[in-house]
Amino acid sequence: MWVTTLRGMAPGPSLVPMNVAALRPSPSLRGLVSSPHRGLVEGATLVALYGVYELIRGGGNASLSLAQSHTDSIVSIERHFHIFGERALQNAAHAVPALPSLLGVAYVVLHFVGTTAFLVWMYRKHRDRFAFVRNTLIAATAIGLSIYVLYPAAPPRLAGLGFVDTVTNGAHLNLSSNLLGSVYNPYAAVPSLHFGYALIVGVAVAAFARRRVIRIAGALYPAVMLIVIVATGNHFFFDALAGGVVVGAGYLIARLVSSRATQPSPGADMESVVLPSAERFNARRFRPAEHALDVAA
């Protein structure tokens, strides 16, 4: 049998690279959550998730008596550790002219506008870290939502302990109205995601901002939010502590997601071995011959 190889012979298609390409893994859920996407996609996703969160959170059917009994337990814990000072803080805030109205507005604006502005800033200025912050926020929110369902608790303003509803009186926004009550659960006080979100914002701004004054503002932001939520009669110190614990758990979940996303998939490992061998095989097979060779078999 004679095989003739001519100079300039055009190589035919190789099946090896084509088969190796089939080994490449398709985009997975792990890849979707570990990387930032287009701004509109990120924004629409977060808005949709927050809408689902509010619907589930507002769908609670806990009774006031059950919520107040849980609140009584929280107050007992704080008194045991001598940290039940929420009423004194609110009285001090209400003694300052115009401060209650400012706190009532801050309770609403900082949580929604402040958190949204922070996410936009993270996406535009620190996109490589955005996915991690986003995953932390989503995980913490999911944990908090489950606790709302399992452990309804009344805020101080509804606990019958003499607290004033500063948001209603100062900002003229009745959180217990029929309109807001359809999508708002008044017994979702533990954990405080107002403080939890503020902790995420504050730590990230203090860590990533370039200007020193912005970093200082970020470091102080959680403390400011703590004063706001307590002085308005919406949360106890215990609620804020629970919010911090929930954020810590969300941080650990985000780290787990990130670490798994950086691990190479089995398809990628096989590709790293097979592709170089395929390239060497094709190079030897289709190397141009300077002369016609007759090989006898």
URWONOR-V318900 format. One record per helix or strand of 2 or more residues. SS is the DSSP state (H for helix, E for strand). FROM is the first residue (numbers start at 1). TO is the last residue. Records with the same first field share a line. If there is no record, write none. Layout:
BEGIN
SS->FROM-TO ; FROM-TO
END
This chain:
BEGIN
E->2-5 ; 293-296
H->15-21 ; 29-34 ; 39-58 ; 64-80 ; 86-94 ; 99-125 ; 127-150 ; 156-158 ; 166-170 ; 178-181 ; 193-208 ; 212-231 ; 237-262 ; 266-285
END
